[in-house]
Amino acid sequence: MDAEIKETLQKQLQLLSERSEEPGADLPALTYAMIEIVRYMDSSLAFTSLDK
């Protein structure tokens, strides 16, 4: 995975985490978004290791 993409995804995870602490936050939607980002990162890492 490109380092810039990974950094962007990590920042998105951090922002979603911060939003989850706000009053009235849509926790199910935030949790789903966070899980999807982590799944994407995991699958990208798996493909990267297969290329080596």
PyMOL Python script that loads the backbone (N, CA, C, O; Angstrom):
from pymol import cmd

cmd.read_pdbstr("""\
ATOM      1  N   MET A   1       0.854  -1.172   0.000  1.00  0.00           N
ATOM      2  CA  MET A   1       0.000   0.000   0.000  1.00  0.00           C
ATOM      3  C   MET A   1       0.898   1.232   0.000  1.00  0.00           C
ATOM      4  O   MET A   1       1.903   1.291   0.709  1.00  0.00           O
ATOM      5  N   ASP A   2       0.526   2.180  -0.783  1.00  0.00           N
ATOM      6  CA  ASP A   2       1.250   3.443  -0.852  1.00  0.00           C
ATOM      7  C   ASP A   2       1.236   4.118   0.521  1.00  0.00           C
ATOM      8  O   ASP A   2       0.199   4.163   1.183  1.00  0.00           O
ATOM      9  N   ALA A   3       2.373   4.634   0.941  1.00  0.00           N
ATOM     10  CA  ALA A   3       2.495   5.249   2.267  1.00  0.00           C
ATOM     11  C   ALA A   3       1.534   6.421   2.450  1.00  0.00           C
ATOM     12  O   ALA A   3       0.992   6.619   3.537  1.00  0.00           O
ATOM     13  N   GLU A   4       1.327   7.192   1.395  1.00  0.00           N
ATOM     14  CA  GLU A   4       0.426   8.346   1.482  1.00  0.00           C
ATOM     15  C   GLU A   4      -1.020   7.895   1.699  1.00  0.00           C
ATOM     16  O   GLU A   4      -1.753   8.503   2.480  1.00  0.00           O
ATOM     17  N   ILE A   5      -1.423   6.840   1.014  1.00  0.00           N
ATOM     18  CA  ILE A   5      -2.783   6.307   1.181  1.00  0.00           C
ATOM     19  C   ILE A   5      -2.956   5.766   2.594  1.00  0.00           C
ATOM     20  O   ILE A   5      -3.972   6.018   3.242  1.00  0.00           O
ATOM     21  N   LYS A   6      -1.967   5.026   3.065  1.00  0.00           N
ATOM     22  CA  LYS A   6      -2.035   4.463   4.415  1.00  0.00           C
ATOM     23  C   LYS A   6      -2.143   5.575   5.455  1.00  0.00           C
ATOM     24  O   LYS A   6      -2.930   5.470   6.396  1.00  0.00           O
ATOM     25  N   GLU A   7      -1.364   6.631   5.291  1.00  0.00           N
ATOM     26  CA  GLU A   7      -1.413   7.756   6.223  1.00  0.00           C
ATOM     27  C   GLU A   7      -2.789   8.420   6.201  1.00  0.00           C
ATOM     28  O   GLU A   7      -3.322   8.777   7.251  1.00  0.00           O
ATOM     29  N   THR A   8      -3.360   8.585   5.021  1.00  0.00           N
ATOM     30  CA  THR A   8      -4.687   9.186   4.890  1.00  0.00           C
ATOM     31  C   THR A   8      -5.740   8.328   5.583  1.00  0.00           C
ATOM     32  O   THR A   8      -6.599   8.852   6.292  1.00  0.00           O
ATOM     33  N   LEU A   9      -5.678   7.022   5.383  1.00  0.00           N
ATOM     34  CA  LEU A   9      -6.640   6.124   6.021  1.00  0.00           C
ATOM     35  C   LEU A   9      -6.492   6.150   7.538  1.00  0.00           C
ATOM     36  O   LEU A   9      -7.487   6.107   8.261  1.00  0.00           O
ATOM     37  N   GLN A  10      -5.261   6.219   8.021  1.00  0.00           N
ATOM     38  CA  GLN A  10      -5.048   6.296   9.466  1.00  0.00           C
ATOM     39  C   GLN A  10      -5.623   7.595  10.033  1.00  0.00           C
ATOM     40  O   GLN A  10      -6.189   7.596  11.126  1.00  0.00           O
ATOM     41  N   LYS A  11      -5.484   8.687   9.302  1.00  0.00           N
ATOM     42  CA  LYS A  11      -6.064   9.963   9.735  1.00  0.00           C
ATOM     43  C   LYS A  11      -7.585   9.887   9.750  1.00  0.00           C
ATOM     44  O   LYS A  11      -8.228  10.424  10.652  1.00  0.00           O
ATOM     45  N   GLN A  12      -8.160   9.221   8.755  1.00  0.00           N
ATOM     46  CA  GLN A  12      -9.616   9.062   8.720  1.00  0.00           C
ATOM     47  C   GLN A  12     -10.098   8.255   9.920  1.00  0.00           C
ATOM     48  O   GLN A  12     -11.121   8.581  10.523  1.00  0.00           O
ATOM     49  N   LEU A  13      -9.363   7.204  10.263  1.00  0.00           N
ATOM     50  CA  LEU A  13      -9.720   6.414  11.442  1.00  0.00           C
ATOM     51  C   LEU A  13      -9.685   7.277  12.698  1.00  0.00           C
ATOM     52  O   LEU A  13     -10.575   7.185  13.543  1.00  0.00           O
ATOM     53  N   GLN A  14      -8.673   8.103  12.819  1.00  0.00           N
ATOM     54  CA  GLN A  14      -8.555   8.979  13.985  1.00  0.00           C
ATOM     55  C   GLN A  14      -9.731   9.953  14.057  1.00  0.00           C
ATOM     56  O   GLN A  14     -10.307  10.156  15.125  1.00  0.00           O
ATOM     57  N   LEU A  15     -10.083  10.552  12.926  1.00  0.00           N
ATOM     58  CA  LEU A  15     -11.216  11.484  12.903  1.00  0.00           C
ATOM     59  C   LEU A  15     -12.526  10.791  13.269  1.00  0.00           C
ATOM     60  O   LEU A  15     -13.334  11.337  14.021  1.00  0.00           O
ATOM     61  N   LEU A  16     -12.733   9.592  12.738  1.00  0.00           N
ATOM     62  CA  LEU A  16     -13.950   8.845  13.065  1.00  0.00           C
ATOM     63  C   LEU A  16     -13.986   8.505  14.549  1.00  0.00           C
ATOM     64  O   LEU A  16     -15.040   8.568  15.182  1.00  0.00           O
ATOM     65  N   SER A  17     -12.846   8.151  15.093  1.00  0.00           N
ATOM     66  CA  SER A  17     -12.761   7.844  16.519  1.00  0.00           C
ATOM     67  C   SER A  17     -13.127   9.068  17.356  1.00  0.00           C
ATOM     68  O   SER A  17     -13.870   8.961  18.332  1.00  0.00           O
ATOM     69  N   GLU A  18     -12.604  10.224  16.972  1.00  0.00           N
ATOM     70  CA  GLU A  18     -12.923  11.458  17.695  1.00  0.00           C
ATOM     71  C   GLU A  18     -14.404  11.794  17.580  1.00  0.00           C
ATOM     72  O   GLU A  18     -15.015  12.220  18.560  1.00  0.00           O
ATOM     73  N   ARG A  19     -14.985  11.611  16.415  1.00  0.00           N
ATOM     74  CA  ARG A  19     -16.416  11.905  16.221  1.00  0.00           C
ATOM     75  C   ARG A  19     -17.297  10.973  17.048  1.00  0.00           C
ATOM     76  O   ARG A  19     -18.390  11.358  17.463  1.00  0.00           O
ATOM     77  N   SER A  20     -16.825   9.754  17.288  1.00  0.00           N
ATOM     78  CA  SER A  20     -17.632   8.799  18.047  1.00  0.00           C
ATOM     79  C   SER A  20     -17.825   9.246  19.492  1.00  0.00           C
ATOM     80  O   SER A  20     -18.731   8.766  20.173  1.00  0.00           O
ATOM     81  N   GLU A  21     -16.984  10.156  19.963  1.00  0.00           N
ATOM     82  CA  GLU A  21     -17.084  10.644  21.336  1.00  0.00           C
ATOM     83  C   GLU A  21     -18.002  11.857  21.455  1.00  0.00           C
ATOM     84  O   GLU A  21     -18.298  12.298  22.566  1.00  0.00           O
ATOM     85  N   GLU A  22     -18.456  12.401  20.328  1.00  0.00           N
ATOM     86  CA  GLU A  22     -19.324  13.578  20.350  1.00  0.00           C
ATOM     87  C   GLU A  22     -20.751  13.180  20.736  1.00  0.00           C
ATOM     88  O   GLU A  22     -21.214  12.098  20.378  1.00  0.00           O
ATOM     89  N   PRO A  23     -21.446  14.060  21.470  1.00  0.00           N
ATOM     90  CA  PRO A  23     -22.848  13.786  21.800  1.00  0.00           C
ATOM     91  C   PRO A  23     -23.683  13.645  20.524  1.00  0.00           C
ATOM     92  O   PRO A  23     -23.533  14.427  19.585  1.00  0.00           O
ATOM     93  N   GLY A  24     -24.536  12.670  20.503  1.00  0.00           N
ATOM     94  CA  GLY A  24     -25.411  12.465  19.350  1.00  0.00           C
ATOM     95  C   GLY A  24     -24.744  11.789  18.173  1.00  0.00           C
ATOM     96  O   GLY A  24     -25.310  11.741  17.081  1.00  0.00           O
ATOM     97  N   ALA A  25     -23.550  11.266  18.379  1.00  0.00           N
ATOM     98  CA  ALA A  25     -22.825  10.605  17.287  1.00  0.00           C
ATOM     99  C   ALA A  25     -23.579   9.353  16.846  1.00  0.00           C
ATOM    100  O   ALA A  25     -24.145   8.632  17.668  1.00  0.00           O
ATOM    101  N   ASP A  26     -23.578   9.110  15.564  1.00  0.00           N
ATOM    102  CA  ASP A  26     -24.211   7.913  14.995  1.00  0.00           C
ATOM    103  C   ASP A  26     -23.212   6.761  15.115  1.00  0.00           C
ATOM    104  O   ASP A  26     -22.485   6.451  14.171  1.00  0.00           O
ATOM    105  N   LEU A  27     -23.191   6.138  16.285  1.00  0.00           N
ATOM    106  CA  LEU A  27     -22.185   5.113  16.561  1.00  0.00           C
ATOM    107  C   LEU A  27     -22.215   3.935  15.591  1.00  0.00           C
ATOM    108  O   LEU A  27     -21.151   3.482  15.168  1.00  0.00           O
ATOM    109  N   PRO A  28     -23.389   3.419  15.219  1.00  0.00           N
ATOM    110  CA  PRO A  28     -23.380   2.311  14.258  1.00  0.00           C
ATOM    111  C   PRO A  28     -22.733   2.694  12.926  1.00  0.00           C
ATOM    112  O   PRO A  28     -21.962   1.912  12.368  1.00  0.00           O
ATOM    113  N   ALA A  29     -23.034   3.872  12.418  1.00  0.00           N
ATOM    114  CA  ALA A  29     -22.458   4.302  11.140  1.00  0.00           C
ATOM    115  C   ALA A  29     -20.957   4.542  11.264  1.00  0.00           C
ATOM    116  O   ALA A  29     -20.191   4.167  10.376  1.00  0.00           O
ATOM    117  N   LEU A  30     -20.535   5.164  12.358  1.00  0.00           N
ATOM    118  CA  LEU A  30     -19.109   5.410  12.566  1.00  0.00           C
ATOM    119  C   LEU A  30     -18.344   4.102  12.713  1.00  0.00           C
ATOM    120  O   LEU A  30     -17.257   3.943  12.157  1.00  0.00           O
ATOM    121  N   THR A  31     -18.916   3.168  13.461  1.00  0.00           N
ATOM    122  CA  THR A  31     -18.270   1.870  13.646  1.00  0.00           C
ATOM    123  C   THR A  31     -18.146   1.142  12.317  1.00  0.00           C
ATOM    124  O   THR A  31     -17.098   0.571  12.015  1.00  0.00           O
ATOM    125  N   TYR A  32     -19.197   1.160  11.531  1.00  0.00           N
ATOM    126  CA  TYR A  32     -19.169   0.514  10.216  1.00  0.00           C
ATOM    127  C   TYR A  32     -18.081   1.125   9.336  1.00  0.00           C
ATOM    128  O   TYR A  32     -17.323   0.404   8.687  1.00  0.00           O
ATOM    129  N   ALA A  33     -18.006   2.447   9.316  1.00  0.00           N
ATOM    130  CA  ALA A  33     -16.997   3.125   8.498  1.00  0.00           C
ATOM    131  C   ALA A  33     -15.589   2.753   8.948  1.00  0.00           C
ATOM    132  O   ALA A  33     -14.708   2.529   8.118  1.00  0.00           O
ATOM    133  N   MET A  34     -15.379   2.689  10.250  1.00  0.00           N
ATOM    134  CA  MET A  34     -14.055   2.335  10.774  1.00  0.00           C
ATOM    135  C   MET A  34     -13.683   0.902  10.399  1.00  0.00           C
ATOM    136  O   MET A  34     -12.545   0.628  10.019  1.00  0.00           O
ATOM    137  N   ILE A  35     -14.640   0.002  10.508  1.00  0.00           N
ATOM    138  CA  ILE A  35     -14.386  -1.400  10.156  1.00  0.00           C
ATOM    139  C   ILE A  35     -14.048  -1.526   8.678  1.00  0.00           C
ATOM    140  O   ILE A  35     -13.144  -2.276   8.312  1.00  0.00           O
ATOM    141  N   GLU A  36     -14.758  -0.806   7.832  1.00  0.00           N
ATOM    142  CA  GLU A  36     -14.483  -0.867   6.391  1.00  0.00           C
ATOM    143  C   GLU A  36     -13.079  -0.352   6.064  1.00  0.00           C
ATOM    144  O   GLU A  36     -12.397  -0.917   5.209  1.00  0.00           O
ATOM    145  N   ILE A  37     -12.650   0.700   6.729  1.00  0.00           N
ATOM    146  CA  ILE A  37     -11.299   1.221   6.495  1.00  0.00           C
ATOM    147  C   ILE A  37     -10.258   0.189   6.914  1.00  0.00           C
ATOM    148  O   ILE A  37      -9.300  -0.063   6.183  1.00  0.00           O
ATOM    149  N   VAL A  38     -10.444  -0.405   8.085  1.00  0.00           N
ATOM    150  CA  VAL A  38      -9.486  -1.408   8.569  1.00  0.00           C
ATOM    151  C   VAL A  38      -9.474  -2.623   7.647  1.00  0.00           C
ATOM    152  O   VAL A  38      -8.405  -3.161   7.358  1.00  0.00           O
ATOM    153  N   ARG A  39     -10.626  -3.058   7.187  1.00  0.00           N
ATOM    154  CA  ARG A  39     -10.675  -4.189   6.249  1.00  0.00           C
ATOM    155  C   ARG A  39      -9.914  -3.873   4.970  1.00  0.00           C
ATOM    156  O   ARG A  39      -9.179  -4.714   4.453  1.00  0.00           O
ATOM    157  N   TYR A  40     -10.092  -2.666   4.462  1.00  0.00           N
ATOM    158  CA  TYR A  40      -9.381  -2.260   3.248  1.00  0.00           C
ATOM    159  C   TYR A  40      -7.878  -2.269   3.488  1.00  0.00           C
ATOM    160  O   TYR A  40      -7.110  -2.752   2.657  1.00  0.00           O
ATOM    161  N   MET A  41      -7.468  -1.733   4.625  1.00  0.00           N
ATOM    162  CA  MET A  41      -6.041  -1.691   4.942  1.00  0.00           C
ATOM    163  C   MET A  41      -5.480  -3.104   5.078  1.00  0.00           C
ATOM    164  O   MET A  41      -4.395  -3.395   4.574  1.00  0.00           O
ATOM    165  N   ASP A  42      -6.218  -3.981   5.759  1.00  0.00           N
ATOM    166  CA  ASP A  42      -5.766  -5.367   5.920  1.00  0.00           C
ATOM    167  C   ASP A  42      -5.664  -6.081   4.582  1.00  0.00           C
ATOM    168  O   ASP A  42      -4.689  -6.789   4.330  1.00  0.00           O
ATOM    169  N   SER A  43      -6.660  -5.904   3.721  1.00  0.00           N
ATOM    170  CA  SER A  43      -6.629  -6.594   2.431  1.00  0.00           C
ATOM    171  C   SER A  43      -5.513  -6.049   1.554  1.00  0.00           C
ATOM    172  O   SER A  43      -4.889  -6.803   0.808  1.00  0.00           O
ATOM    173  N   SER A  44      -5.257  -4.764   1.632  1.00  0.00           N
ATOM    174  CA  SER A  44      -4.167  -4.176   0.849  1.00  0.00           C
ATOM    175  C   SER A  44      -2.823  -4.688   1.328  1.00  0.00           C
ATOM    176  O   SER A  44      -1.928  -4.935   0.519  1.00  0.00           O
ATOM    177  N   LEU A  45      -2.671  -4.850   2.634  1.00  0.00           N
ATOM    178  CA  LEU A  45      -1.420  -5.378   3.175  1.00  0.00           C
ATOM    179  C   LEU A  45      -1.224  -6.827   2.752  1.00  0.00           C
ATOM    180  O   LEU A  45      -0.102  -7.245   2.464  1.00  0.00           O
ATOM    181  N   ALA A  46      -2.301  -7.590   2.715  1.00  0.00           N
ATOM    182  CA  ALA A  46      -2.203  -8.991   2.301  1.00  0.00           C
ATOM    183  C   ALA A  46      -1.753  -9.090   0.853  1.00  0.00           C
ATOM    184  O   ALA A  46      -0.904  -9.918   0.520  1.00  0.00           O
ATOM    185  N   PHE A  47      -2.315  -8.254  -0.008  1.00  0.00           N
ATOM    186  CA  PHE A  47      -1.919  -8.276  -1.416  1.00  0.00           C
ATOM    187  C   PHE A  47      -0.483  -7.808  -1.592  1.00  0.00           C
ATOM    188  O   PHE A  47       0.234  -8.307  -2.460  1.00  0.00           O
ATOM    189  N   THR A  48      -0.061  -6.855  -0.775  1.00  0.00           N
ATOM    190  CA  THR A  48       1.313  -6.360  -0.848  1.00  0.00           C
ATOM    191  C   THR A  48       2.289  -7.471  -0.493  1.00  0.00           C
ATOM    192  O   THR A  48       3.321  -7.621  -1.146  1.00  0.00           O
ATOM    193  N   SER A  49       1.972  -8.255   0.539  1.00  0.00           N
ATOM    194  CA  SER A  49       2.887  -9.321   0.945  1.00  0.00           C
ATOM    195  C   SER A  49       2.912 -10.453  -0.080  1.00  0.00           C
ATOM    196  O   SER A  49       3.916 -11.156  -0.188  1.00  0.00           O
ATOM    197  N   LEU A  50       1.835 -10.643  -0.829  1.00  0.00           N
ATOM    198  CA  LEU A  50       1.817 -11.675  -1.867  1.00  0.00           C
ATOM    199  C   LEU A  50       2.688 -11.290  -3.056  1.00  0.00           C
ATOM    200  O   LEU A  50       3.213 -12.154  -3.759  1.00  0.00           O
ATOM    201  N   ASP A  51       2.837  -9.991  -3.274  1.00  0.00           N
ATOM    202  CA  ASP A  51       3.641  -9.519  -4.397  1.00  0.00           C
ATOM    203  C   ASP A  51       5.127  -9.754  -4.180  1.00  0.00           C
ATOM    204  O   ASP A  51       5.899  -9.728  -5.138  1.00  0.00           O
ATOM    205  N   LYS A  52       5.536  -9.980  -2.958  1.00  0.00           N
ATOM    206  CA  LYS A  52       6.966 -10.142  -2.656  1.00  0.00           C
ATOM    207  C   LYS A  52       7.413 -11.564  -2.792  1.00  0.00           C
ATOM    208  O   LYS A  52       8.586 -11.867  -2.573  1.00  0.00           O
TER     209      LYS A  52
END
""", "prot")
cmd.dss("prot")
cmd.show_as("cartoon", "prot")
cmd.util.cbc("prot")
cmd.orient("prot")
